[in-house]
Every structure is written in C-alpha cells, then in structure tokens.
Amino acid sequence: MSRRHTLDDLLSLMTVLRDPDQGCPWDLDQDWDSIVPHTLEEAYEVADAIERRAWDELPGELGDLLFQVVYYSRFGAEEGRFDFHDVVDVLTAKMLRRHPHVFPDGTLASRRPPGVTAEEIERLQVHSRWEALKAEERAARAGGKDTGAASLGGSAAASVLDDVPRTLPALSRAAKLSKRAARIGFDWPDARGVIAKIREELDEVEEALAADDREHAAEEVGDLLFAVTNLARTLKADPEQRLRATNAKFERRFRHVEAALAAEGFAPAEAGLDAMERHWQAAKQTEARHMEPNDNAIPGESRP
C-alpha cells in the first residue's frame, strides 16, 4: 500500500507549481484576484455534493476547496506577508478565544470542569460572548480603515455590518446583513410584521408598473426580494439553500414536462401553455405521492 499524502506534501506541491523555473505556466499566471472565482465555484461544488449526498465525491470537492487556501497562502508567502502556518495559527487562536466555555484557559489543553451541563453553558450566555468577541475583532480590523460603506453623515465608523463579505451571493448577503441588524434590535417582532412588509413592497411594485415606470418597479423588486429574505430568516430558513432547492424542484418538474411532451410527439414550444401546464401538474402530483415527510428539508437547516 502506497504512503498517504500529507498536508506537507500538498504545500510542497504548491511550491513547485509556483516555481519560476520548474512550475506550471497556468499556476504561475495566477494572482489574488484570478483565483477568487475558482474559490467561489469550489465552495458551491462542496455544497452541491452535500445536498446530493454524494459522499464519494465530497473528499475531492473538499480537497479542491482546501487547495484554494493553499493557493492564497502561497501568494502571501511569496510576498512576505504570511504563509499557511500563519493561517492555521490565526484560525486556532481565534477559535480558542471564541470558545471560553470549552477552553476556559484559552489553551487547547484546558477543559471546562467535569459535569457542566448544556443548561449551565446556556446560562453562561455563550452566544452573547461569541458575538461580543466577534464585535471586538471587527472593531480591531476596522481600526480607522475605510469600510467601503460610509454612513449617511460621511464617516466610516465601525459597524455591526462590517466584514459581511461583498462577494457573497446577494440572497446570502441580504440574510447576513439583516441578521446582524436584528441582533441589536433592528427587526420586526414576528413573521407577521415581515409578511406585512412584503405586501407593502409588492404594492409598490404594482404602483410603479401602473405608472409605467419600469426602472422604479425594478428597484422595488429588489426591496421585495430583501423583504422575502427577511421572512426566510425569521423562519430560520437559509434563503440561498431554499432557492437552490426550489431551483432543483423546478428543473425536475420542467424536465418531466419536456419528456412527457416528447412522448406525445411535441416540442414544448409547439405544444402550448395548456399542455405544458397539464404535464406540470402531473409532475407535482407524482412528486406528492412519492415524497417522504422531510423531503423538502435542507440538511443541517434549523426548523422552527
């Protein structure tokens, strides 16, 4: 049996790939910005493998995602900024700070006293401490830097919205922004308030369309999407995951429509809306008969 490769092997491999004399031309051409799209793609491929329960594919997809971290670490080492070991050190130190209820002395060797129950941990307000620590870290990072989102008064003071990545998908970022604001009380009291806001935004879309102001209508659609994202958050549902699940459901049903029409000798464009709707409803009924109770649940998503 051949020796299993180690993390050190992976770091050595990256060093060779980026070697000016012996390396790979494509890898040598890459920089901080060119790798970012690949990082986002690899993260989505990990999510896709998990959603499909493709466990045999997951080690490879996780490896591809890890390779992105190795890439950035190599860029940092080449520029004398940091290396992979710095990344690991910073991450470990941060997790130790954020888990004083697990590592009371702030070291890996420390443990909380035996017999401490989950209820006692909850009374220690672990979540509040976590958020306070994160707020301290955000303030330290801000340190007078321009956050890219100055206040209405023109200043760029530290904000609870700092460090919400701008490169996140819009739905995910909307959920994170509203969640941050909700933590300091800027929120509706319950889901009914969000639903009222959705109706208000939909009314504004209709008013803009009635005035034939399509640009304003498009702007109001953005407000409507943000409100719907807040409803998902209120229901403890991740909007990005829910939309991905709905996309998959739509694709599944539409492929059924195409196949059913093809069996009747029609192309979808020739069959007409009535025929397509008939097969769409048939697809829904077929799914309903075969669906397990939690088929619509997203793995790992908290449900009310």
Disulfide bonds with the S-S distance in Angstrom:
none
